[in-house]
Amino acid sequence: MKKDLIDDLEALVINNPAFNEIDAAFDRFCPFEALGVVGHEIRHSNFLAYCLDPARPHGFGSECLKGVMRAVARAYRNWPSALDQRAITPLDFHLMDLDAAQVEREWKRSIDLFVVLPDQRMVIAFELKIDAKEHGQQLRRYRLAVEEHYPATEGWDNLLVFLTKRGDEPGEHGEGWFALELAEVAIELDRIVEAGLGGDAARDQLASYLAMLRRHHLPNDRLEEYAAKLWSQHREALEFLMERSPQGGAGVFGLLYERREELARMLSEAAGVSVVLDDSTRGNIRFAVPRWDGYPDMLTAIRWTSSNRLLLLELAPDGDRNAIRMRFVIGQGDPAIRQKLYAVLEQFGITSRRKTITSAWTRLQTETLVSKLNDSEEDQEVIVEQVIKKVIAYGKSVVPKVDAALMPNGHRNRHVTDRGI
């Protein structure tokens, strides 16, 4: 091993504040991770139901429920379809006596979380989506079931909450449901932990759960910035470690990484424009379209890849490699330039699930290509081929839209011969 690489490895792991911060974020025991159920919606629903139920022996009383309901009220207030945006407010829930609340799991064998407030004549239904997507007319069926058993004619109000990692809007059959981002729930539960409420064991478990959410499911701009700094300063050392990971070549994503150049060629054919590899690792395969390099300020990204491209296409697994997603990403750079690029893409329907641009990396048009990998017994080669078909479909449907946005006067089906970086 070269001496300068040894020096770089030492600088990476010894007395490095950014490395220590990331290490500390993962240095906490979490039963969800130990049991391998980080992506299991049923387990999330079970844990949340337990914490929200005032009758459970966790010591929180109704404080967790009040916190979550404050988040619900804020989301309702921002819902364009709300009949009366002042009908229920965070203050209302904060002042309510919720000790008589009833919290149920899989109500009518369908709704993930169901809260009945008998004193207020109100019911709140939560449909939780971690990695899975809404399917069929399930939200419509759930709404009709709630309205049948708790009719407005008998004085019942209902709130139908579509709780997802990114605040995704319900689909075409989601009338009456409004979106709530899981991060908003986490913020309220964080306050419970910080206030020292609940029994010691229960509070520690809740803190572990929230830390796990941020590691695997929620945006964490601070850790993203630390990671970017480490990659910028210690790229060679990190690539050396990635190549020698005990799991480096294993798993579905490892097989996709081995075929990354083939994927770039397939994307080129599907999209009708030249798609090339950008800086990639075994944890993130990045693609670029060279003809977009001439777009104003495109090559102004900072602390990202060596090409300095501001917009890249990424294929990446989630934190525990339980799912693989494809998305466009606007990297770090001048906020005004990033906002202008986002506005152009938004006009062509290329948007973020969070409905806004973030301060660091902004992920656009995210599609989950495969999920529940850790539970699958299917042959990995078969799964890889399924993922490749979806990559090609993404190339056909999404890349041309981005091309039309950035190159409105360009010529379609003309392959640029650039080799990327």
C-alpha positions in Angstrom: 0.0 0.0 0.0 1.3 3.4 -1.0 2.5 5.7 1.9 0.2 8.6 0.7 -2.8 6.2 0.8 -1.9 5.1 4.3 -1.6 8.8 5.3 -5.0 9.5 3.7 -6.6 6.6 5.6 -5.2 7.9 8.9 -6.4 11.4 8.2 -9.9 9.9 7.4 -10.4 8.0 10.6 -8.2 9.6 13.3 -9.4 12.8 14.9 -11.5 13.7 11.9 -14.6 15.7 13.2 -16.7 14.8 10.1 -15.9 11.1 10.3 -16.6 11.1 14.1 -19.9 12.8 13.6 -21.1 10.2 11.1 -19.7 7.4 13.2 -21.6 8.7 16.2 -24.8 8.8 14.3 -24.6 5.1 13.7 -23.2 4.1 17.0 -26.5 3.4 18.8 -28.2 0.1 19.3 -31.6 -0.2 17.6 -33.8 -3.3 17.8 -35.3 -2.5 14.4 -31.8 -2.8 12.8 -30.9 -5.8 14.9 -34.0 -7.6 13.8 -33.7 -6.6 10.1 -37.1 -4.9 10.0 -36.0 -1.3 9.1 -38.2 -1.3 6.0 -41.2 -3.3 7.4 -44.2 -1.0 7.6 -46.0 -3.4 10.0 -43.2 -3.1 12.5 -43.2 0.7 12.2 -47.0 0.8 12.7 -46.8 -1.5 15.7 -44.2 0.7 17.4 -45.9 4.0 16.7 -49.2 2.6 17.8 -47.7 1.5 21.1 -46.1 4.9 21.7 -49.3 6.8 20.8 -51.6 4.7 23.0 -52.0 6.5 26.3 -53.1 3.2 28.0 -49.7 1.6 27.4 -47.1 1.4 30.2 -44.5 3.5 28.6 -44.9 6.6 30.8 -45.5 9.0 27.9 -49.2 9.3 28.7 -50.9 11.1 25.8 -47.9 13.3 25.0 -46.7 11.3 21.9 -50.3 11.3 20.6 -50.6 15.0 21.1 -47.3 15.6 19.3 -48.3 13.5 16.3 -51.7 15.2 16.2 -50.0 18.6 16.2 -48.1 17.5 13.1 -51.4 16.3 11.6 -53.0 19.6 12.2 -50.2 21.5 10.5 -50.4 19.2 7.5 -54.2 19.7 7.4 -53.8 23.5 7.5 -51.6 23.3 4.4 -53.9 21.0 2.5 -55.5 22.9 -0.4 -58.7 20.7 -0.2 -59.3 21.4 3.4 -62.9 22.6 3.8 -62.0 24.8 6.7 -58.2 25.2 7.4 -59.0 26.6 10.8 -61.3 23.7 11.7 -58.5 22.0 13.7 -55.2 23.6 14.7 -52.0 22.4 16.5 -53.1 24.4 19.5 -56.4 22.6 19.6 -54.7 19.2 19.9 -52.1 20.6 22.3 -54.9 21.6 24.7 -57.1 18.5 24.3 -57.4 15.9 27.0 -56.5 12.8 25.0 -56.2 10.3 27.8 -59.3 8.5 26.7 -58.1 8.1 23.1 -58.3 4.6 21.6 -55.4 3.5 19.3 -55.9 0.5 17.1 -53.7 -1.4 14.6 -55.0 -2.8 11.3 -58.5 -1.4 11.9 -61.0 -3.5 9.9 -58.0 -5.5 8.9 -56.8 -2.7 6.7 -56.0 0.7 8.1 -52.5 0.8 9.6 -53.2 3.2 12.5 -56.6 4.2 13.7 -57.2 6.7 16.5 -60.6 7.3 18.1 -61.1 10.4 20.2 -64.6 9.7 21.8 -64.8 12.9 23.8 -64.1 15.0 20.7 -66.2 12.7 18.3 -63.2 12.5 16.0 -61.4 9.7 14.3 -58.0 9.8 12.6 -56.9 7.2 10.1 -53.2 6.8 9.2 -52.0 4.9 6.1 -48.3 4.5 6.4 -46.0 3.9 3.4 -42.3 3.4 4.0 -41.0 1.8 0.8 -44.3 0.4 -0.6 -46.6 2.4 -2.9 -50.3 3.0 -2.7 -52.1 0.3 -4.7 -55.4 0.0 -6.4 -58.3 1.8 -4.8 -57.2 1.1 -1.2 -57.5 4.7 0.0 -61.0 5.0 -1.4 -62.1 1.7 0.3 -60.6 2.9 3.6 -62.3 6.2 3.4 -65.7 4.6 2.7 -65.2 2.2 5.7 -64.4 5.1 8.0 -67.4 7.1 6.8 -69.7 4.1 7.2 -68.7 3.3 10.8 -68.2 6.9 12.0 -70.8 8.9 9.9 -70.8 12.7 9.9 -74.6 12.5 10.4 -73.9 11.3 13.9 -71.5 14.1 14.6 -68.2 12.4 13.8 -65.4 14.2 12.1 -62.6 12.4 10.4 -59.0 13.1 9.4 -57.5 10.8 6.8 -53.7 11.0 6.9 -51.4 9.6 4.2 -48.1 9.3 6.1 -45.0 8.8 3.9 -41.3 9.3 4.0 -41.4 12.3 1.7 -44.9 13.7 2.1 -46.1 12.1 -1.2 -49.5 13.2 -2.3 -52.2 10.4 -2.4 -53.0 9.0 -5.9 -56.1 9.4 -8.0 -58.3 7.4 -5.6 -57.1 9.3 -2.5 -59.9 11.8 -2.3 -60.3 13.0 1.3 -56.7 12.0 2.3 -54.0 14.6 2.9 -50.2 14.1 3.0 -48.0 14.1 6.1 -44.2 13.7 5.9 -42.7 11.3 8.4 -40.1 13.9 9.3 -42.8 16.1 10.8 -43.8 13.2 13.1 -40.1 12.7 14.0 -39.7 16.3 14.9 -42.6 16.1 17.4 -41.4 12.9 18.9 -37.9 14.3 19.2 -39.4 16.9 21.5 -40.8 14.2 23.8 -37.3 12.6 24.1 -35.6 16.0 24.6 -38.1 16.9 27.4 -37.2 13.7 29.2 -40.8 12.4 29.3 -41.7 8.8 29.7 -40.0 5.9 31.4 -36.2 5.6 30.9 -36.4 2.4 28.9 -39.3 3.6 26.7 -37.6 7.0 26.1 -34.4 5.3 25.1 -36.2 3.0 22.7 -38.0 6.0 21.1 -34.7 7.8 20.7 -33.2 4.7 19.0 -36.2 4.5 16.7 -35.9 8.2 15.7 -32.2 7.8 15.1 -32.9 4.8 12.9 -35.5 6.8 10.9 -32.9 9.5 10.2 -30.2 6.9 9.2 -32.5 5.0 6.8 -35.6 6.9 5.8 -35.4 10.7 6.5 -33.3 13.4 5.0 -30.3 14.4 7.1 -28.6 17.4 5.5 -26.0 17.6 8.2 -24.7 14.1 7.6 -25.0 14.6 3.8 -22.7 17.6 4.1 -20.2 15.7 6.3 -20.2 12.8 3.8 -19.6 15.2 0.9 -16.7 16.8 2.8 -15.2 13.4 3.4 -15.5 12.4 -0.2 -14.0 15.7 -1.3 -11.0 15.4 1.0 -10.5 11.6 1.1 -11.8 10.2 -2.2 -8.9 7.8 -2.8 -9.1 6.3 0.7 -12.9 5.9 0.6 -12.8 4.2 -2.8 -10.0 1.9 -1.5 -12.3 0.9 1.4 -15.4 0.5 -0.8 -13.6 -1.8 -3.2 -12.5 -4.0 -0.3 -15.8 -4.1 1.6 -16.6 -7.6 2.7 -19.9 -7.2 0.9 -18.5 -5.2 -1.9 -19.4 -7.5 -4.8 -22.3 -9.2 -3.2 -26.0 -8.5 -3.5 -28.2 -7.1 -6.2 -26.7 -3.7 -6.3 -23.2 -5.2 -6.4 -24.2 -7.0 -9.6 -25.6 -3.8 -11.1 -22.4 -2.0 -10.3 -20.5 -4.6 -12.2 -22.7 -3.9 -15.2 -22.6 -0.1 -14.9 -21.1 0.6 -18.3 -23.7 -1.6 -19.9 -26.4 0.3 -18.0 -25.1 3.6 -19.5 -25.3 2.2 -23.0 -28.9 0.9 -22.4 -29.9 4.3 -21.0 -28.5 6.0 -24.1 -30.5 3.7 -26.4 -33.7 4.1 -24.3 -33.4 7.9 -24.0 -32.2 8.7 -27.5 -29.3 10.8 -26.1 -25.8 9.9 -25.0 -25.7 8.9 -21.4 -22.3 8.3 -19.8 -21.0 7.3 -16.4 -20.0 9.9 -13.9 -18.1 9.3 -10.7 -19.6 6.1 -9.2 -19.0 3.8 -6.2 -20.4 0.5 -5.1 -23.0 2.5 -3.2 -24.1 4.9 -5.9 -24.0 4.6 -9.7 -24.1 8.1 -11.4 -24.9 8.9 -15.0 -24.7 12.1 -16.9 -25.8 13.5 -20.3 -22.8 15.3 -21.9 -25.0 17.5 -24.1 -26.4 19.1 -21.0 -22.9 20.4 -20.0 -23.5 23.4 -22.2 -26.6 24.4 -20.2 -25.9 27.7 -18.3 -24.0 27.1 -15.0 -24.3 23.3 -15.3 -20.7 22.7 -14.4 -20.8 24.6 -11.1 -21.5 21.9 -8.5 -19.2 21.9 -5.5 -18.1 19.0 -3.2 -19.6 16.3 -5.3 -18.1 14.6 -8.4 -15.0 15.5 -10.3 -17.1 16.6 -13.4 -18.7 19.4 -11.3 -22.0 18.6 -13.1 -24.9 20.1 -11.1 -27.5 17.6 -12.4 -26.8 13.8 -12.4 -28.9 10.7 -12.7 -28.4 8.3 -9.8 -29.1 4.6 -9.2 -28.6 3.8 -5.6 -29.8 1.5 -2.8 -31.3 2.7 0.4 -29.4 2.6 3.7 -29.9 -1.0 4.4 -29.9 -2.1 0.8 -33.5 -3.2 1.0 -34.6 -1.1 -2.0 -33.0 0.4 -5.1 -34.1 3.7 -6.5 -33.5 5.9 -9.5 -33.6 9.6 -9.5 -32.2 12.8 -10.8 -30.2 14.8 -8.2 -29.3 18.5 -8.1 -26.0 18.7 -6.3 -24.6 21.3 -4.0 -23.9 24.7 -5.5 -24.9 28.3 -5.6 -28.5 28.5 -4.2 -29.7 30.9 -6.9 -28.4 28.7 -9.7 -29.9 25.6 -8.1 -33.3 27.3 -7.7 -33.3 28.4 -11.3 -32.5 24.9 -12.5 -35.2 23.4 -10.3 -37.7 25.9 -11.7 -37.0 25.0 -15.3 -37.3 21.3 -14.5 -40.5 21.8 -12.5 -42.2 23.3 -15.6 -41.7 19.9 -17.3 -43.1 17.9 -14.4 -39.7 16.9 -13.0 -40.2 17.6 -9.3 -39.2 16.6 -5.8 -41.5 14.5 -3.7 -40.9 17.1 -1.0 -42.4 19.8 -3.3 -39.5 22.1 -2.7 -35.7 22.4 -3.2 -33.5 21.4 -0.3 -30.3 23.2 0.7 -27.9 20.3 -0.2 -28.9 17.5 -2.6 -32.4 17.7 -4.1 -33.7 14.4 -5.5 -36.1 14.6 -8.4 -38.5 12.1 -10.0 -37.5 9.3 -7.6 -38.8 5.9 -8.6 -38.4 2.8 -6.5 -37.3 0.0 -8.9 -37.3 -2.8 -6.4 -38.1 -3.1 -2.6 -38.1 -5.6 0.2 -34.8 -7.1 -1.1 -33.9 -8.4 2.3 -37.0 -10.5 2.4 -36.8 -11.8 -1.1 -36.0 -15.4 -1.9 -35.8 -14.8 -5.6 -32.6 -15.4 -7.5 -30.4 -12.3 -7.5 -29.8 -12.5 -11.2 -33.5 -12.6 -11.9 -34.0 -9.5 -9.7 -31.1 -7.7 -11.5 -32.8 -8.3 -14.9 -36.1 -6.9 -13.5 -34.3 -3.8 -12.2 -32.6 -3.3 -15.6 -35.9 -3.4 -17.4 -37.1 -0.6 -15.0 -33.9 1.4 -15.6 -34.6 1.2 -19.3 -38.2 2.3 -18.8 -37.0 5.2 -16.7 -34.6 6.2 -19.5 -37.5 6.1 -22.0 -40.0 8.1 -19.9 -38.0 10.5 -17.7 -34.7 11.3 -19.4 -36.4 12.8 -22.5 -38.5 15.1 -20.3 -35.3 16.5 -18.7 -33.7 16.8 -22.1 -36.7 18.8 -23.4 -36.5 21.1 -20.4 -32.7 21.8 -20.7 -32.4 21.7 -24.5 -35.7 23.1 -25.8 -34.1 23.9 -29.2 -32.0 20.8 -29.3 -32.1 18.0 -31.8 -33.6 14.7 -30.6 -31.9 11.4 -31.2 -28.5 12.8 -31.8 -26.0 11.0 -29.6 -23.1 13.1 -28.3 -19.8 11.2 -28.4 -18.4 12.6 -25.1 -17.0 9.9 -22.9 -18.2 11.6 -19.7 -15.4 12.4 -17.3 
